[in-house]
Amino acid sequence: MSPRDAGGAWYRQPVVWVGAVVLAASIAGCVWLIVVAERYADPPLPVEGLQVLTMPLTRPPTKTPRPPP
């Protein structure tokens, strides 16, 4: 590699280093959030009966019978 081409090497490009720093900070932040989340218990949600997102999974019983068609 000639001295003229050495200036264009990947390790001489500041954008590569900025990208590497951002990637490392993102990974470190993810690891930190996982470590902090492990310290706190997640209390269970109060569930009354069979429901998904507060939508009942079964139909409520009818009070009056339907007339035959």
PQR file with spaces between the fields and no chain letter, atoms N, CA, C, O and H, PARSE charges and radii, in Angstrom:
ATOM       1  N    MET     1       0.856   -1.169    0.000 -0.4000 1.5000
ATOM       2  CA   MET     1       0.000    0.000    0.000 -0.0000 2.0000
ATOM       3  C    MET     1       0.905    1.235    0.000  0.5500 1.7000
ATOM       4  O    MET     1       1.815    1.350    0.821 -0.5500 1.4000
ATOM       5  N    SER     2       0.654    2.112   -0.887 -0.4000 1.5000
ATOM       6  CA   SER     2       1.477    3.314   -0.979 -0.0000 2.0000
ATOM       7  C    SER     2       1.026    4.337    0.058  0.5500 1.7000
ATOM       8  O    SER     2      -0.107    4.266    0.534 -0.5500 1.4000
ATOM       9  H    SER     2      -0.086    2.018   -1.554  0.4000 1.0000
ATOM      10  N    PRO     3       1.885    5.283    0.417 -0.5600 1.5000
ATOM      11  CA   PRO     3       1.499    6.305    1.403  0.2800 2.0000
ATOM      12  C    PRO     3       0.299    7.126    0.945  0.5500 1.7000
ATOM      13  O    PRO     3      -0.466    7.634    1.764 -0.5500 1.4000
ATOM      14  N    ARG     4       0.144    7.250   -0.353 -0.4000 1.5000
ATOM      15  CA   ARG     4      -0.995    8.015   -0.875 -0.0000 2.0000
ATOM      16  C    ARG     4      -2.323    7.301   -0.602  0.5500 1.7000
ATOM      17  O    ARG     4      -3.338    7.943   -0.334 -0.5500 1.4000
ATOM      18  H    ARG     4       0.766    6.838   -1.019  0.4000 1.0000
ATOM      19  N    ASP     5      -2.303    5.968   -0.674 -0.4000 1.5000
ATOM      20  CA   ASP     5      -3.517    5.189   -0.439 -0.0000 2.0000
ATOM      21  C    ASP     5      -3.798    4.978    1.047  0.5500 1.7000
ATOM      22  O    ASP     5      -4.916    4.611    1.409 -0.5500 1.4000
ATOM      23  H    ASP     5      -1.478    5.447   -0.892  0.4000 1.0000
ATOM      24  N    ALA     6      -2.813    5.199    1.910 -0.4000 1.5000
ATOM      25  CA   ALA     6      -2.993    4.959    3.346 -0.0000 2.0000
ATOM      26  C    ALA     6      -4.033    5.896    3.949  0.5500 1.7000
ATOM      27  O    ALA     6      -4.665    5.544    4.945 -0.5500 1.4000
ATOM      28  H    ALA     6      -1.905    5.497    1.616  0.4000 1.0000
ATOM      29  N    GLY     7      -4.223    7.068    3.376 -0.4000 1.5000
ATOM      30  CA   GLY     7      -5.217    8.003    3.909 -0.0000 2.0000
ATOM      31  C    GLY     7      -6.642    7.542    3.680  0.5500 1.7000
ATOM      32  O    GLY     7      -7.556    7.977    4.380 -0.5500 1.4000
ATOM      33  H    GLY     7      -3.710    7.353    2.567  0.4000 1.0000
ATOM      34  N    GLY     8      -6.842    6.665    2.707 -0.4000 1.5000
ATOM      35  CA   GLY     8      -8.186    6.174    2.423 -0.0000 2.0000
ATOM      36  C    GLY     8      -8.499    4.857    3.102  0.5500 1.7000
ATOM      37  O    GLY     8      -9.549    4.273    2.834 -0.5500 1.4000
ATOM      38  H    GLY     8      -6.099    6.311    2.139  0.4000 1.0000
ATOM      39  N    ALA     9      -7.629    4.367    3.970 -0.4000 1.5000
ATOM      40  CA   ALA     9      -7.871    3.104    4.662 -0.0000 2.0000
ATOM      41  C    ALA     9      -9.085    3.238    5.577  0.5500 1.7000
ATOM      42  O    ALA     9      -9.411    4.333    6.037 -0.5500 1.4000
ATOM      43  H    ALA     9      -6.775    4.841    4.188  0.4000 1.0000
ATOM      44  N    TRP    10      -9.743    2.122    5.833 -0.4000 1.5000
ATOM      45  CA   TRP    10     -10.989    2.164    6.604 -0.0000 2.0000
ATOM      46  C    TRP    10     -10.770    2.706    8.013  0.5500 1.7000
ATOM      47  O    TRP    10     -11.644    3.389    8.548 -0.5500 1.4000
ATOM      48  H    TRP    10      -9.477    1.233    5.459  0.4000 1.0000
ATOM      49  N    TYR    11      -9.632    2.419    8.617 -0.4000 1.5000
ATOM      50  CA   TYR    11      -9.392    2.868    9.989 -0.0000 2.0000
ATOM      51  C    TYR    11      -9.044    4.347   10.072  0.5500 1.7000
ATOM      52  O    TYR    11      -8.905    4.880   11.173 -0.5500 1.4000
ATOM      53  H    TYR    11      -8.922    1.864    8.182  0.4000 1.0000
ATOM      54  N    ARG    12      -8.901    5.011    8.953 -0.4000 1.5000
ATOM      55  CA   ARG    12      -8.655    6.458    8.936 -0.0000 2.0000
ATOM      56  C    ARG    12      -9.938    7.251    8.703  0.5500 1.7000
ATOM      57  O    ARG    12      -9.907    8.480    8.644 -0.5500 1.4000
ATOM      58  H    ARG    12      -9.014    4.578    8.059  0.4000 1.0000
ATOM      59  N    GLN    13     -11.051    6.562    8.571 -0.4000 1.5000
ATOM      60  CA   GLN    13     -12.327    7.227    8.299 -0.0000 2.0000
ATOM      61  C    GLN    13     -13.052    7.475    9.624  0.5500 1.7000
ATOM      62  O    GLN    13     -13.359    6.520   10.338 -0.5500 1.4000
ATOM      63  H    GLN    13     -11.077    5.563    8.619  0.4000 1.0000
ATOM      64  N    PRO    14     -13.331    8.725    9.966 -0.5600 1.5000
ATOM      65  CA   PRO    14     -13.994    9.006   11.247  0.2800 2.0000
ATOM      66  C    PRO    14     -15.412    8.442   11.320  0.5500 1.7000
ATOM      67  O    PRO    14     -15.895    8.133   12.409 -0.5500 1.4000
ATOM      68  N    VAL    15     -16.076    8.307   10.190 -0.4000 1.5000
ATOM      69  CA   VAL    15     -17.445    7.778   10.209 -0.0000 2.0000
ATOM      70  C    VAL    15     -17.454    6.342   10.709  0.5500 1.7000
ATOM      71  O    VAL    15     -18.383    5.936   11.408 -0.5500 1.4000
ATOM      72  H    VAL    15     -15.683    8.559    9.306  0.4000 1.0000
ATOM      73  N    VAL    16     -16.435    5.571   10.361 -0.4000 1.5000
ATOM      74  CA   VAL    16     -16.347    4.185   10.824 -0.0000 2.0000
ATOM      75  C    VAL    16     -16.204    4.153   12.337  0.5500 1.7000
ATOM      76  O    VAL    16     -16.841    3.333   12.999 -0.5500 1.4000
ATOM      77  H    VAL    16     -15.681    5.900    9.794  0.4000 1.0000
ATOM      78  N    TRP    17     -15.391    5.022   12.888 -0.4000 1.5000
ATOM      79  CA   TRP    17     -15.196    5.047   14.339 -0.0000 2.0000
ATOM      80  C    TRP    17     -16.449    5.539   15.066  0.5500 1.7000
ATOM      81  O    TRP    17     -16.792    5.029   16.133 -0.5500 1.4000
ATOM      82  H    TRP    17     -14.874    5.688   12.351  0.4000 1.0000
ATOM      83  N    VAL    18     -17.120    6.516   14.494 -0.4000 1.5000
ATOM      84  CA   VAL    18     -18.373    6.986   15.107 -0.0000 2.0000
ATOM      85  C    VAL    18     -19.401    5.863   15.092  0.5500 1.7000
ATOM      86  O    VAL    18     -20.104    5.651   16.079 -0.5500 1.4000
ATOM      87  H    VAL    18     -16.841    6.931   13.628  0.4000 1.0000
ATOM      88  N    GLY    19     -19.490    5.151   13.987 -0.4000 1.5000
ATOM      89  CA   GLY    19     -20.416    4.022   13.905 -0.0000 2.0000
ATOM      90  C    GLY    19     -20.080    2.935   14.903  0.5500 1.7000
ATOM      91  O    GLY    19     -20.973    2.352   15.517 -0.5500 1.4000
ATOM      92  H    GLY    19     -18.918    5.323   13.185  0.4000 1.0000
ATOM      93  N    ALA    20     -18.786    2.657   15.070 -0.4000 1.5000
ATOM      94  CA   ALA    20     -18.367    1.640   16.034 -0.0000 2.0000
ATOM      95  C    ALA    20     -18.702    2.065   17.460  0.5500 1.7000
ATOM      96  O    ALA    20     -19.123    1.238   18.268 -0.5500 1.4000
ATOM      97  H    ALA    20     -18.060    3.131   14.571  0.4000 1.0000
ATOM      98  N    VAL    21     -18.520    3.336   17.774 -0.4000 1.5000
ATOM      99  CA   VAL    21     -18.842    3.838   19.117 -0.0000 2.0000
ATOM     100  C    VAL    21     -20.344    3.771   19.366  0.5500 1.7000
ATOM     101  O    VAL    21     -20.768    3.387   20.456 -0.5500 1.4000
ATOM     102  H    VAL    21     -18.178    4.009   17.117  0.4000 1.0000
ATOM     103  N    VAL    22     -21.150    4.134   18.384 -0.4000 1.5000
ATOM     104  CA   VAL    22     -22.608    4.076   18.537 -0.0000 2.0000
ATOM     105  C    VAL    22     -23.063    2.630   18.716  0.5500 1.7000
ATOM     106  O    VAL    22     -23.923    2.355   19.553 -0.5500 1.4000
ATOM     107  H    VAL    22     -20.806    4.445   17.498  0.4000 1.0000
ATOM     108  N    LEU    23     -22.498    1.704   17.943 -0.4000 1.5000
ATOM     109  CA   LEU    23     -22.849    0.294   18.081 -0.0000 2.0000
ATOM     110  C    LEU    23     -22.469   -0.230   19.463  0.5500 1.7000
ATOM     111  O    LEU    23     -23.264   -0.917   20.104 -0.5500 1.4000
ATOM     112  H    LEU    23     -21.800    1.928   17.264  0.4000 1.0000
ATOM     113  N    ALA    24     -21.267    0.088   19.923 -0.4000 1.5000
ATOM     114  CA   ALA    24     -20.830   -0.369   21.244 -0.0000 2.0000
ATOM     115  C    ALA    24     -21.699    0.226   22.350  0.5500 1.7000
ATOM     116  O    ALA    24     -22.029   -0.465   23.314 -0.5500 1.4000
ATOM     117  H    ALA    24     -20.621    0.646   19.402  0.4000 1.0000
ATOM     118  N    ALA    25     -22.073    1.496   22.220 -0.4000 1.5000
ATOM     119  CA   ALA    25     -22.934    2.122   23.232 -0.0000 2.0000
ATOM     120  C    ALA    25     -24.323    1.494   23.227  0.5500 1.7000
ATOM     121  O    ALA    25     -24.926    1.329   24.287 -0.5500 1.4000
ATOM     122  H    ALA    25     -21.805    2.057   21.437  0.4000 1.0000
ATOM     123  N    SER    26     -24.831    1.145   22.069 -0.4000 1.5000
ATOM     124  CA   SER    26     -26.149    0.507   21.991 -0.0000 2.0000
ATOM     125  C    SER    26     -26.135   -0.863   22.653  0.5500 1.7000
ATOM     126  O    SER    26     -27.048   -1.202   23.406 -0.5500 1.4000
ATOM     127  H    SER    26     -24.341    1.279   21.208  0.4000 1.0000
ATOM     128  N    ILE    27     -25.114   -1.638   22.378 -0.4000 1.5000
ATOM     129  CA   ILE    27     -25.010   -2.968   22.986 -0.0000 2.0000
ATOM     130  C    ILE    27     -24.820   -2.848   24.492  0.5500 1.7000
ATOM     131  O    ILE    27     -25.424   -3.606   25.251 -0.5500 1.4000
ATOM     132  H    ILE    27     -24.373   -1.362   21.766  0.4000 1.0000
ATOM     133  N    ALA    28     -23.991   -1.907   24.936 -0.4000 1.5000
ATOM     134  CA   ALA    28     -23.793   -1.707   26.377 -0.0000 2.0000
ATOM     135  C    ALA    28     -25.093   -1.265   27.044  0.5500 1.7000
ATOM     136  O    ALA    28     -25.392   -1.695   28.158 -0.5500 1.4000
ATOM     137  H    ALA    28     -23.501   -1.291   24.319  0.4000 1.0000
ATOM     138  N    GLY    29     -25.861   -0.418   26.382 -0.4000 1.5000
ATOM     139  CA   GLY    29     -27.147    0.009   26.936 -0.0000 2.0000
ATOM     140  C    GLY    29     -28.124   -1.140   27.058  0.5500 1.7000
ATOM     141  O    GLY    29     -28.850   -1.229   28.049 -0.5500 1.4000
ATOM     142  H    GLY    29     -25.618   -0.068   25.477  0.4000 1.0000
ATOM     143  N    CYS    30     -28.158   -2.020   26.072 -0.4000 1.5000
ATOM     144  CA   CYS    30     -29.044   -3.192   26.141 -0.0000 2.0000
ATOM     145  C    CYS    30     -28.658   -4.103   27.299  0.5500 1.7000
ATOM     146  O    CYS    30     -29.519   -4.572   28.044 -0.5500 1.4000
ATOM     147  H    CYS    30     -27.569   -1.948   25.268  0.4000 1.0000
ATOM     148  N    VAL    31     -27.370   -4.348   27.443 -0.4000 1.5000
ATOM     149  CA   VAL    31     -26.901   -5.197   28.540 -0.0000 2.0000
ATOM     150  C    VAL    31     -27.226   -4.549   29.878  0.5500 1.7000
ATOM     151  O    VAL    31     -27.647   -5.237   30.809 -0.5500 1.4000
ATOM     152  H    VAL    31     -26.671   -3.968   26.838  0.4000 1.0000
ATOM     153  N    TRP    32     -27.038   -3.245   29.990 -0.4000 1.5000
ATOM     154  CA   TRP    32     -27.333   -2.546   31.242 -0.0000 2.0000
ATOM     155  C    TRP    32     -28.818   -2.648   31.585  0.5500 1.7000
ATOM     156  O    TRP    32     -29.169   -2.881   32.742 -0.5500 1.4000
ATOM     157  H    TRP    32     -26.696   -2.686   29.234  0.4000 1.0000
ATOM     158  N    LEU    33     -29.696   -2.474   30.589 -0.4000 1.5000
ATOM     159  CA   LEU    33     -31.133   -2.580   30.849 -0.0000 2.0000
ATOM     160  C    LEU    33     -31.520   -3.983   31.299  0.5500 1.7000
ATOM     161  O    LEU    33     -32.373   -4.135   32.174 -0.5500 1.4000
ATOM     162  H    LEU    33     -29.411   -2.284   29.649  0.4000 1.0000
ATOM     163  N    ILE    34     -30.912   -5.000   30.722 -0.4000 1.5000
ATOM     164  CA   ILE    34     -31.205   -6.374   31.135 -0.0000 2.0000
ATOM     165  C    ILE    34     -30.750   -6.601   32.568  0.5500 1.7000
ATOM     166  O    ILE    34     -31.468   -7.223   33.351 -0.5500 1.4000
ATOM     167  H    ILE    34     -30.219   -4.876   30.011  0.4000 1.0000
ATOM     168  N    VAL    35     -29.573   -6.110   32.922 -0.4000 1.5000
ATOM     169  CA   VAL    35     -29.062   -6.288   34.286 -0.0000 2.0000
ATOM     170  C    VAL    35     -29.950   -5.558   35.288  0.5500 1.7000
ATOM     171  O    VAL    35     -30.261   -6.107   36.346 -0.5500 1.4000
ATOM     172  H    VAL    35     -28.990   -5.605   32.286  0.4000 1.0000
ATOM     173  N    VAL    36     -30.360   -4.344   34.978 -0.4000 1.5000
ATOM     174  CA   VAL    36     -31.222   -3.585   35.888 -0.0000 2.0000
ATOM     175  C    VAL    36     -32.594   -4.244   35.998  0.5500 1.7000
ATOM     176  O    VAL    36     -33.167   -4.285   37.087 -0.5500 1.4000
ATOM     177  H    VAL    36     -30.107   -3.898   34.119  0.4000 1.0000
ATOM     178  N    ALA    37     -33.125   -4.752   34.909 -0.4000 1.5000
ATOM     179  CA   ALA    37     -34.446   -5.383   34.933 -0.0000 2.0000
ATOM     180  C    ALA    37     -34.444   -6.664   35.758  0.5500 1.7000
ATOM     181  O    ALA    37     -35.477   -7.034   36.317 -0.5500 1.4000
ATOM     182  H    ALA    37     -32.660   -4.719   34.025  0.4000 1.0000
ATOM     183  N    GLU    38     -33.320   -7.338   35.844 -0.4000 1.5000
ATOM     184  CA   GLU    38     -33.237   -8.561   36.643 -0.0000 2.0000
ATOM     185  C    GLU    38     -33.387   -8.278   38.134  0.5500 1.7000
ATOM     186  O    GLU    38     -33.763   -9.169   38.896 -0.5500 1.4000
ATOM     187  H    GLU    38     -32.481   -7.038   35.390  0.4000 1.0000
ATOM     188  N    ARG    39     -33.102   -7.068   38.554 -0.4000 1.5000
ATOM     189  CA   ARG    39     -33.157   -6.733   39.982 -0.0000 2.0000
ATOM     190  C    ARG    39     -34.578   -6.549   40.499  0.5500 1.7000
ATOM     191  O    ARG    39     -34.818   -6.687   41.699 -0.5500 1.4000
ATOM     192  H    ARG    39     -32.796   -6.344   37.936  0.4000 1.0000
ATOM     193  N    TYR    40     -35.505   -6.245   39.631 -0.4000 1.5000
ATOM     194  CA   TYR    40     -36.861   -5.918   40.051 -0.0000 2.0000
ATOM     195  C    TYR    40     -37.834   -6.993   39.588  0.5500 1.7000
ATOM     196  O    TYR    40     -37.831   -7.397   38.425 -0.5500 1.4000
ATOM     197  H    TYR    40     -35.310   -6.132   38.657  0.4000 1.0000
ATOM     198  N    ALA    41     -38.662   -7.446   40.517 -0.4000 1.5000
ATOM     199  CA   ALA    41     -39.646   -8.476   40.188 -0.0000 2.0000
ATOM     200  C    ALA    41     -40.799   -7.859   39.413  0.5500 1.7000
ATOM     201  O    ALA    41     -41.168   -6.705   39.635 -0.5500 1.4000
ATOM     202  H    ALA    41     -38.665   -7.118   41.461  0.4000 1.0000
ATOM     203  N    ASP    42     -41.349   -8.624   38.524 -0.4000 1.5000
ATOM     204  CA   ASP    42     -42.501   -8.192   37.742 -0.0000 2.0000
ATOM     205  C    ASP    42     -43.743   -8.815   38.377  0.5500 1.7000
ATOM     206  O    ASP    42     -43.971  -10.014   38.218 -0.5500 1.4000
ATOM     207  H    ASP    42     -41.050   -9.561   38.344  0.4000 1.0000
ATOM     208  N    PRO    43     -44.555   -8.026   39.096 -0.5600 1.5000
ATOM     209  CA   PRO    43     -45.710   -8.613   39.777  0.2800 2.0000
ATOM     210  C    PRO    43     -46.730   -9.122   38.757  0.5500 1.7000
ATOM     211  O    PRO    43     -46.923   -8.511   37.706 -0.5500 1.4000
ATOM     212  N    PRO    44     -47.377  -10.238   39.073 -0.5600 1.5000
ATOM     213  CA   PRO    44     -48.374  -10.766   38.138  0.2800 2.0000
ATOM     214  C    PRO    44     -49.596   -9.855   38.073  0.5500 1.7000
ATOM     215  O    PRO    44     -49.951   -9.194   39.049 -0.5500 1.4000
ATOM     216  N    LEU    45     -50.215   -9.836   36.929 -0.4000 1.5000
ATOM     217  CA   LEU    45     -51.411   -9.027   36.742 -0.0000 2.0000
ATOM     218  C    LEU    45     -52.621   -9.736   37.330  0.5500 1.7000
ATOM     219  O    LEU    45     -52.723  -10.959   37.239 -0.5500 1.4000
ATOM     220  H    LEU    45     -49.926  -10.373   36.136  0.4000 1.0000
ATOM     221  N    PRO    46     -53.540   -8.985   37.932 -0.5600 1.5000
ATOM     222  CA   PRO    46     -54.753   -9.626   38.446  0.2800 2.0000
ATOM     223  C    PRO    46     -55.652  -10.034   37.277  0.5500 1.7000
ATOM     224  O    PRO    46     -56.094   -9.192   36.495 -0.5500 1.4000
ATOM     225  N    VAL    47     -55.909  -11.319   37.173 -0.4000 1.5000
ATOM     226  CA   VAL    47     -56.733  -11.834   36.079 -0.0000 2.0000
ATOM     227  C    VAL    47     -57.962  -12.486   36.693  0.5500 1.7000
ATOM     228  O    VAL    47     -57.855  -13.359   37.554 -0.5500 1.4000
ATOM     229  H    VAL    47     -55.550  -12.003   37.807  0.4000 1.0000
ATOM     230  N    GLU    48     -59.115  -12.055   36.244 -0.4000 1.5000
ATOM     231  CA   GLU    48     -60.375  -12.615   36.736 -0.0000 2.0000
ATOM     232  C    GLU    48     -61.038  -13.376   35.598  0.5500 1.7000
ATOM     233  O    GLU    48     -61.665  -12.771   34.728 -0.5500 1.4000
ATOM     234  H    GLU    48     -59.202  -11.346   35.545  0.4000 1.0000
ATOM     235  N    GLY    49     -60.908  -14.670   35.599 -0.4000 1.5000
ATOM     236  CA   GLY    49     -61.532  -15.479   34.555 -0.0000 2.0000
ATOM     237  C    GLY    49     -60.688  -15.518   33.292  0.5500 1.7000
ATOM     238  O    GLY    49     -59.544  -15.066   33.264 -0.5500 1.4000
ATOM     239  H    GLY    49     -60.399  -15.162   36.306  0.4000 1.0000
ATOM     240  N    LEU    50     -61.287  -16.069   32.256 -0.4000 1.5000
ATOM     241  CA   LEU    50     -60.593  -16.192   30.984 -0.0000 2.0000
ATOM     242  C    LEU    50     -60.747  -14.913   30.183  0.5500 1.7000
ATOM     243  O    LEU    50     -61.832  -14.610   29.686 -0.5500 1.4000
ATOM     244  H    LEU    50     -62.217  -16.437   32.279  0.4000 1.0000
ATOM     245  N    GLN    51     -59.672  -14.169   30.058 -0.4000 1.5000
ATOM     246  CA   GLN    51     -59.700  -12.920   29.306 -0.0000 2.0000
ATOM     247  C    GLN    51     -58.388  -12.737   28.560  0.5500 1.7000
ATOM     248  O    GLN    51     -57.329  -13.180   29.006 -0.5500 1.4000
ATOM     249  H    GLN    51     -58.791  -14.415   30.461  0.4000 1.0000
ATOM     250  N    VAL    52     -58.483  -12.079   27.426 -0.4000 1.5000
ATOM     251  CA   VAL    52     -57.305  -11.665   26.679 -0.0000 2.0000
ATOM     252  C    VAL    52     -57.476  -10.181   26.405  0.5500 1.7000
ATOM     253  O    VAL    52     -58.396   -9.786   25.689 -0.5500 1.4000
ATOM     254  H    VAL    52     -59.343  -11.719   27.064  0.4000 1.0000
ATOM     255  N    LEU    53     -56.604   -9.359   26.964 -0.4000 1.5000
ATOM     256  CA   LEU    53     -56.681   -7.903   26.812 -0.0000 2.0000
ATOM     257  C    LEU    53     -58.072   -7.376   27.173  0.5500 1.7000
ATOM     258  O    LEU    53     -58.662   -6.595   26.426 -0.5500 1.4000
ATOM     259  H    LEU    53     -55.857   -9.680   27.546  0.4000 1.0000
ATOM     260  N    THR    54     -58.570   -7.798   28.291 -0.4000 1.5000
ATOM     261  CA   THR    54     -59.880   -7.444   28.861 -0.0000 2.0000
ATOM     262  C    THR    54     -61.051   -7.831   27.962  0.5500 1.7000
ATOM     263  O    THR    54     -62.153   -7.311   28.141 -0.5500 1.4000
ATOM     264  H    THR    54     -58.091   -8.432   28.898  0.4000 1.0000
ATOM     265  N    MET    55     -60.845   -8.715   27.017 -0.4000 1.5000
ATOM     266  CA   MET    55     -61.922   -9.228   26.172 -0.0000 2.0000
ATOM     267  C    MET    55     -62.263  -10.629   26.673  0.5500 1.7000
ATOM     268  O    MET    55     -61.386  -11.493   26.700 -0.5500 1.4000
ATOM     269  H    MET    55     -59.951   -9.138   26.872  0.4000 1.0000
ATOM     270  N    PRO    56     -63.518  -10.880   27.073 -0.5600 1.5000
ATOM     271  CA   PRO    56     -63.876  -12.219   27.547  0.2800 2.0000
ATOM     272  C    PRO    56     -63.719  -13.243   26.423  0.5500 1.7000
ATOM     273  O    PRO    56     -63.977  -12.946   25.256 -0.5500 1.4000
ATOM     274  N    LEU    57     -63.296  -14.445   26.788 -0.4000 1.5000
ATOM     275  CA   LEU    57     -63.111  -15.496   25.798 -0.0000 2.0000
ATOM     276  C    LEU    57     -64.375  -16.314   25.575  0.5500 1.7000
ATOM     277  O    LEU    57     -64.452  -17.080   24.615 -0.5500 1.4000
ATOM     278  H    LEU    57     -63.086  -14.687   27.735  0.4000 1.0000
ATOM     279  N    THR    58     -65.356  -16.166   26.437 -0.4000 1.5000
ATOM     280  CA   THR    58     -66.628  -16.877   26.261 -0.0000 2.0000
ATOM     281  C    THR    58     -67.758  -15.865   26.250  0.5500 1.7000
ATOM     282  O    THR    58     -67.631  -14.759   26.776 -0.5500 1.4000
ATOM     283  H    THR    58     -65.295  -15.543   27.217  0.4000 1.0000
ATOM     284  N    ARG    59     -68.863  -16.263   25.643 -0.4000 1.5000
ATOM     285  CA   ARG    59     -70.029  -15.377   25.619 -0.0000 2.0000
ATOM     286  C    ARG    59     -70.733  -15.415   26.970  0.5500 1.7000
ATOM     287  O    ARG    59     -70.788  -16.461   27.617 -0.5500 1.4000
ATOM     288  H    ARG    59     -68.966  -17.162   25.216  0.4000 1.0000
ATOM     289  N    PRO    60     -71.264  -14.285   27.390 -0.5600 1.5000
ATOM     290  CA   PRO    60     -72.010  -14.294   28.655  0.2800 2.0000
ATOM     291  C    PRO    60     -73.325  -15.050   28.453  0.5500 1.7000
ATOM     292  O    PRO    60     -73.874  -15.069   27.351 -0.5500 1.4000
ATOM     293  N    PRO    61     -73.820  -15.664   29.509 -0.5600 1.5000
ATOM     294  CA   PRO    61     -75.091  -16.389   29.372  0.2800 2.0000
ATOM     295  C    PRO    61     -76.237  -15.410   29.089  0.5500 1.7000
ATOM     296  O    PRO    61     -76.285  -14.308   29.635 -0.5500 1.4000
ATOM     297  N    THR    62     -77.141  -15.836   28.234 -0.4000 1.5000
ATOM     298  CA   THR    62     -78.294  -14.988   27.907 -0.0000 2.0000
ATOM     299  C    THR    62     -79.316  -15.074   29.030  0.5500 1.7000
ATOM     300  O    THR    62     -79.480  -16.121   29.655 -0.5500 1.4000
ATOM     301  H    THR    62     -77.102  -16.731   27.790  0.4000 1.0000
ATOM     302  N    LYS    63     -79.992  -13.978   29.277 -0.4000 1.5000
ATOM     303  CA   LYS    63     -80.971  -13.931   30.360 -0.0000 2.0000
ATOM     304  C    LYS    63     -82.324  -14.471   29.909  0.5500 1.7000
ATOM     305  O    LYS    63     -83.019  -15.133   30.678 -0.5500 1.4000
ATOM     306  H    LYS    63     -79.859  -13.126   28.770  0.4000 1.0000
ATOM     307  N    THR    64     -82.687  -14.195   28.692 -0.4000 1.5000
ATOM     308  CA   THR    64     -83.957  -14.706   28.164 -0.0000 2.0000
ATOM     309  C    THR    64     -83.656  -15.581   26.955  0.5500 1.7000
ATOM     310  O    THR    64     -82.780  -15.253   26.155 -0.5500 1.4000
ATOM     311  H    THR    64     -82.122  -13.656   28.066  0.4000 1.0000
ATOM     312  N    PRO    65     -84.366  -16.678   26.816 -0.5600 1.5000
ATOM     313  CA   PRO    65     -84.115  -17.531   25.661  0.2800 2.0000
ATOM     314  C    PRO    65     -84.589  -16.851   24.378  0.5500 1.7000
ATOM     315  O    PRO    65     -85.558  -16.092   24.381 -0.5500 1.4000
ATOM     316  N    ARG    66     -83.897  -17.134   23.304 -0.4000 1.5000
ATOM     317  CA   ARG    66     -84.280  -16.577   22.015 -0.0000 2.0000
ATOM     318  C    ARG    66     -85.515  -17.300   21.482  0.5500 1.7000
ATOM     319  O    ARG    66     -85.672  -18.504   21.681 -0.5500 1.4000
ATOM     320  H    ARG    66     -83.109  -17.750   23.302  0.4000 1.0000
ATOM     321  N    PRO    67     -86.379  -16.563   20.812 -0.5600 1.5000
ATOM     322  CA   PRO    67     -87.536  -17.238   20.206  0.2800 2.0000
ATOM     323  C    PRO    67     -87.075  -18.051   18.995  0.5500 1.7000
ATOM     324  O    PRO    67     -86.140  -17.650   18.302 -0.5500 1.4000
ATOM     325  N    PRO    68     -87.713  -19.170   18.740 -0.5600 1.5000
ATOM     326  CA   PRO    68     -87.310  -19.979   17.589  0.2800 2.0000
ATOM     327  C    PRO    68     -87.608  -19.238   16.285  0.5500 1.7000
ATOM     328  O    PRO    68     -88.563  -18.463   16.225 -0.5500 1.4000
ATOM     329  N    PRO    69     -86.817  -19.462   15.254 -0.5600 1.5000
ATOM     330  CA   PRO    69     -87.048  -18.740   13.989  0.2800 2.0000
ATOM     331  C    PRO    69     -88.262  -19.216   13.228  0.5500 1.7000
ATOM     332  O    PRO    69     -88.563  -18.693   12.155 -0.5500 1.4000
